[in-house]
Amino acid sequence: MSDLSNVSKGGVRCQLLDWCSNVEVVVGEGEFCSSEHTYKIGRIPLGRNAAAVLVKSTTVIHASVWRPTPTIFTLNEAVGHKIAWPLDKIILDEDINLSQPTKSVESEQPTDESLGRIKIFQYWSGDDDLIAEGMLLSTDHNELVDGRPLGHGAAVVKVLEVVKPEAYLWRPNPPISLMSDALNETIAWPIDRIQLLDVPANDESTRKSPQSATTPSSTTPSTASSKGAKQKCFLLDIDNTGQRVAIGRVSSTDPAEKVHQVPLGANASKVWVEVSKVEGARVWRANSEVKFIADAVGTTVAWPNDKIIFM
């Protein structure tokens, strides 16, 4: 099956041919992103007869890029970055008609490859200062954003609508330093400064997508309704040290709700973990993928109600 997904999770692989040679010389490999002429790299539209590709590797490290930037002149320097490349100098591993403009692989509507629509809040302020809206794409800390690993406590997001154009980015990458520059771009953002508006139902996927945002309306998990605005909470150490080991949001208290294929049961809550405060703390119900709080960031866990404190 063709995997035209967002480039951060892997798209259709392709070979890049030397754009200035009359013979077919493969100079690198990457992932095809889009051939839509309005698609922007930096702030420059692709234009006709061009494609956006994410460069994965090079075979000729000194090969020139088609459109140099102040920091990228050679293909080797472009590894981990999206660049423009002539359509007739791309060989796809799958059968796609490049003569027809494709939709961006980072579609503006949530798909099975995105985790849901989000609000993006100012990163340095504790207030809910809304600066943009977008899509949550990944919380995998090994994900590369602008050539740098995402790291813990962060998320890969795509900016779809800018509310405060002058707001500074959390990780500026010249020439992209303001939120206005990041429109339709993929950026990193602190996971505790985004709010899910909707998410797909496939919570138990290996991509660790968070569960639908349904949280209690009261201040205690045991009496909470499973429908209402998401409410932040602290998770206390299950080893009774009293430590606050994580910050998250309760998404359900329904005993029949499943967390990693196991029913939640009584006196427990399903929590989406946003921030790890004690990375080595044990989770309540460990599995092969999630054993410690650090593993749980960006996914859901079951947690005892008496070990949850709402903010």
C-alpha positions as CSV (number, residue, x, y, z in Angstrom):
1,M,0.0,0.0,0.0
2,S,1.3,3.4,-0.9
3,D,2.3,5.4,2.2
4,L,1.7,9.0,1.3
5,S,1.9,10.1,4.9
6,N,3.5,13.1,6.6
7,V,7.3,13.1,5.8
8,S,8.2,12.9,9.5
9,K,6.7,9.4,9.6
10,G,8.0,8.3,6.2
11,G,6.5,8.8,2.8
12,V,7.2,7.4,-0.7
13,R,10.9,6.8,-1.2
14,C,12.6,8.3,-4.2
15,Q,15.9,8.6,-5.9
16,L,17.3,12.0,-6.8
17,L,19.1,12.4,-10.2
18,D,21.7,15.0,-10.9
19,W,19.7,18.0,-12.1
20,C,22.6,19.5,-14.1
21,S,23.5,16.3,-15.9
22,N,22.1,15.0,-19.2
23,V,22.6,11.4,-18.1
24,E,20.8,9.7,-15.2
25,V,23.2,9.9,-12.3
26,V,21.7,9.1,-8.9
27,V,23.1,11.6,-6.3
28,G,20.9,10.9,-3.4
29,E,17.7,9.3,-1.9
30,G,14.8,10.8,0.0
31,E,11.1,10.8,0.5
32,F,8.6,12.5,-1.8
33,C,6.5,15.2,-0.1
34,S,4.5,17.1,-2.6
35,S,4.4,18.4,-6.2
36,E,1.8,21.0,-5.5
37,H,3.1,24.2,-7.0
38,T,1.8,26.3,-4.0
39,Y,3.6,24.2,-1.5
40,K,6.2,26.3,0.3
41,I,9.8,25.4,1.4
42,G,10.8,28.2,3.7
43,R,8.6,30.9,2.3
44,I,9.2,30.1,-1.3
45,P,6.5,28.3,-3.4
46,L,7.7,25.2,-5.3
47,G,6.3,26.5,-8.6
48,R,5.7,24.4,-11.7
49,N,7.5,21.2,-12.6
50,A,9.1,20.9,-9.1
51,A,8.7,18.7,-6.1
52,A,9.4,18.9,-2.4
53,V,11.6,16.0,-1.1
54,L,13.0,15.1,2.3
55,V,16.6,14.2,1.8
56,K,17.6,11.0,3.5
57,S,21.1,10.1,2.1
58,T,23.6,11.1,-0.6
59,T,25.7,9.1,-2.9
60,V,27.5,12.2,-4.3
61,I,28.1,14.4,-1.3
62,H,29.3,17.4,-3.3
63,A,26.3,17.4,-5.7
64,S,24.8,20.8,-5.8
65,V,21.2,21.4,-4.7
66,W,18.8,22.8,-7.2
67,R,17.9,25.9,-5.1
68,P,20.7,26.8,-2.7
69,T,19.9,28.6,0.6
70,P,22.2,30.6,2.8
71,T,23.0,27.4,4.8
72,I,22.5,24.6,2.2
73,F,24.6,24.4,-0.9
74,T,25.3,20.7,-1.4
75,L,23.1,17.7,-1.1
76,N,25.1,16.4,1.8
77,E,24.2,19.5,3.7
78,A,20.5,18.9,2.9
79,V,20.3,15.5,4.6
80,G,17.3,15.8,7.1
81,H,15.9,18.8,5.3
82,K,13.1,19.4,2.7
83,I,14.3,20.8,-0.5
84,A,13.0,21.5,-4.0
85,W,14.0,19.3,-6.9
86,P,13.0,19.2,-10.6
87,L,10.2,16.7,-11.2
88,D,11.9,15.2,-14.2
89,K,15.0,14.4,-12.0
90,I,13.1,12.2,-9.5
91,I,12.5,8.5,-9.7
92,L,9.8,7.2,-7.3
93,D,9.9,3.7,-5.8
94,E,6.1,3.5,-6.3
95,D,3.9,4.2,-9.3
96,I,2.7,7.8,-8.9
97,N,1.9,10.2,-11.7
98,L,4.1,13.2,-10.9
99,S,2.6,15.2,-13.8
100,Q,-0.5,15.7,-11.7
101,P,0.0,17.9,-8.6
102,T,-0.4,15.9,-5.5
103,K,-1.8,17.1,-2.2
104,S,0.8,17.8,0.3
105,V,1.7,14.6,2.2
106,E,1.0,16.7,5.3
107,S,-2.7,17.2,4.5
108,E,-4.6,20.0,6.3
109,Q,-7.3,17.5,7.5
110,P,-6.4,14.9,10.1
111,T,-5.8,11.5,8.7
112,D,-4.8,8.1,10.0
113,E,-1.2,9.5,9.9
114,S,-1.9,12.5,12.1
115,L,-3.0,12.5,15.8
116,G,-5.5,15.2,15.6
117,R,-6.2,18.9,15.3
118,I,-4.6,21.0,18.0
119,K,-4.4,24.5,19.5
120,I,-0.8,25.8,20.0
121,F,-0.1,28.1,23.0
122,Q,2.8,30.4,23.7
123,Y,5.7,28.3,25.1
124,W,7.2,30.7,27.6
125,S,3.9,31.7,29.2
126,G,1.9,29.8,31.8
127,D,-1.3,31.3,30.5
128,D,-3.4,29.9,27.7
129,D,-2.1,32.4,25.2
130,L,-3.3,30.9,21.8
131,I,-0.9,31.7,19.0
132,A,-1.8,29.1,16.3
133,E,-3.7,26.1,15.3
134,G,-2.5,23.0,13.5
135,M,-2.1,19.2,13.5
136,L,-0.2,16.9,15.9
137,L,1.9,14.6,13.8
138,S,4.2,12.7,16.2
139,T,5.5,12.5,19.7
140,D,8.4,10.1,18.9
141,H,11.4,11.6,20.6
142,N,13.7,10.2,17.9
143,E,11.8,12.1,15.2
144,L,13.9,14.6,13.2
145,V,12.7,18.1,12.8
146,D,14.9,20.4,10.7
147,G,17.6,17.7,11.1
148,R,17.5,17.7,14.9
149,P,16.0,14.9,17.1
150,L,12.7,16.0,18.7
151,G,13.6,14.9,22.2
152,H,11.4,14.2,25.2
153,G,8.5,16.4,26.2
154,A,8.0,17.7,22.7
155,A,5.8,17.1,19.7
156,V,6.0,17.4,15.9
157,V,3.2,19.8,14.7
158,K,2.1,21.3,11.4
159,V,0.9,24.9,11.6
160,L,-2.3,25.4,9.7
161,E,-3.6,28.7,11.0
162,V,-1.6,31.6,12.6
163,V,-3.3,33.7,15.4
164,K,-0.3,35.7,16.5
165,P,2.1,36.1,13.6
166,E,4.8,37.9,15.7
167,A,5.0,35.0,18.2
168,Y,8.5,33.5,18.4
169,L,9.1,29.8,17.6
170,W,10.3,27.5,20.3
171,R,13.2,26.3,18.1
172,P,13.8,28.9,15.4
173,N,15.6,27.7,12.2
174,P,16.5,30.6,10.0
175,P,14.8,31.9,8.0
176,I,11.9,30.5,10.0
177,S,11.8,32.3,13.4
178,L,8.3,33.7,13.8
179,M,4.9,31.9,13.8
180,S,4.0,33.8,10.6
181,D,7.0,32.1,8.9
182,A,5.9,28.6,10.0
183,L,2.5,28.6,8.3
184,N,2.1,25.2,6.6
185,E,5.5,24.2,8.0
186,T,6.4,21.3,10.3
187,I,7.9,22.5,13.6
188,A,8.7,21.2,17.1
189,W,6.7,22.4,20.1
190,P,6.5,21.6,23.8
191,I,3.9,18.9,24.3
192,D,2.4,20.6,27.4
193,R,1.7,23.8,25.3
194,I,-0.6,22.2,22.9
195,Q,-4.2,21.1,23.3
196,L,-5.9,18.4,21.3
197,L,-9.2,19.3,19.7
198,D,-9.9,16.0,18.0
199,V,-8.0,12.8,17.6
200,P,-8.7,9.5,15.7
201,A,-10.0,6.5,17.5
202,N,-7.0,4.3,16.8
203,D,-5.4,5.0,20.2
204,E,-3.7,1.7,20.6
205,S,-1.6,2.0,17.5
206,T,2.2,1.6,17.6
207,R,2.4,5.3,16.7
208,K,1.2,6.1,20.3
209,S,-1.6,8.4,19.3
210,P,-3.5,9.9,22.3
211,Q,-7.0,8.9,23.0
212,S,-10.0,11.0,22.2
213,A,-10.0,14.1,24.4
214,T,-12.7,13.3,27.0
215,T,-11.9,14.3,30.5
216,P,-13.8,14.6,33.8
217,S,-15.9,17.6,34.6
218,S,-15.4,17.3,38.4
219,T,-12.2,17.5,40.4
220,T,-11.9,13.8,41.3
221,P,-11.4,10.9,38.9
222,S,-13.8,8.6,40.8
223,T,-16.8,11.0,40.2
224,A,-15.7,12.4,36.9
225,S,-17.8,12.2,33.8
226,S,-15.9,10.7,30.8
227,K,-17.2,13.6,28.6
228,G,-16.1,17.2,29.1
229,A,-13.2,19.5,28.7
230,K,-9.8,18.0,29.1
231,Q,-8.4,18.7,32.6
232,K,-4.8,18.7,33.5
233,C,-3.5,16.5,36.3
234,F,-0.4,15.3,38.2
235,L,0.3,11.6,38.4
236,L,1.7,10.5,41.7
237,D,4.3,7.8,42.1
238,I,2.7,4.4,42.4
239,D,5.4,3.4,44.9
240,N,3.9,5.8,47.4
241,T,6.8,8.3,47.6
242,G,4.3,11.1,47.1
243,Q,6.4,12.4,44.1
244,R,4.6,14.0,41.2
245,V,6.1,11.9,38.4
246,A,4.2,13.3,35.3
247,I,1.7,15.8,34.0
248,G,-1.2,14.6,31.8
249,R,-4.9,14.8,31.0
250,V,-7.5,12.3,32.1
251,S,-9.4,11.1,29.0
252,S,-11.8,8.5,30.5
253,T,-12.9,6.8,33.7
254,D,-15.1,4.2,32.0
255,P,-14.1,0.8,33.4
256,A,-14.7,-0.8,30.0
257,E,-12.3,1.6,28.3
258,K,-9.2,-0.1,27.0
259,V,-5.6,1.0,27.5
260,H,-3.2,-0.9,25.3
261,Q,-5.8,-3.6,24.8
262,V,-6.5,-4.1,28.5
263,P,-9.8,-2.9,30.1
264,L,-9.3,0.0,32.5
265,G,-11.3,-1.5,35.4
266,A,-12.6,0.1,38.5
267,N,-11.0,3.0,40.5
268,A,-8.7,3.9,37.6
269,S,-8.4,6.6,34.9
270,K,-7.1,6.6,31.4
271,V,-4.5,9.4,31.2
272,W,-2.7,10.9,28.2
273,V,0.8,11.7,29.5
274,E,2.2,15.1,28.3
275,V,5.3,15.7,30.5
276,S,7.6,13.4,32.3
277,K,8.9,14.8,35.6
278,V,10.6,11.7,36.9
279,E,11.6,9.7,33.9
280,G,12.6,6.6,35.8
281,A,9.3,6.2,37.7
282,R,7.5,3.0,37.0
283,V,4.1,3.1,35.2
284,W,1.2,1.3,36.9
285,R,0.6,-1.3,34.3
286,A,3.8,-1.9,32.3
287,N,3.9,-3.5,28.9
288,S,6.6,-4.3,26.4
289,E,6.7,-0.7,25.1
290,V,5.8,1.4,28.1
291,K,7.6,0.5,31.3
292,F,8.7,3.9,32.7
293,I,7.2,7.4,32.6
294,A,9.7,8.5,30.0
295,D,8.3,5.8,27.7
296,A,4.7,7.0,28.3
297,V,5.0,10.6,27.0
298,G,2.6,11.0,24.1
299,T,0.6,8.0,24.8
300,T,-2.1,6.9,27.2
301,V,-1.7,4.9,30.5
302,A,-4.0,3.5,33.2
303,W,-3.4,5.2,36.6
304,P,-5.0,4.6,40.0
305,N,-7.6,7.3,40.9
306,D,-6.0,7.8,44.3
307,K,-2.7,8.7,42.6
308,I,-4.2,11.5,40.5
309,I,-4.3,15.2,41.6
310,F,-6.1,17.7,39.3
311,M,-4.5,21.1,38.7
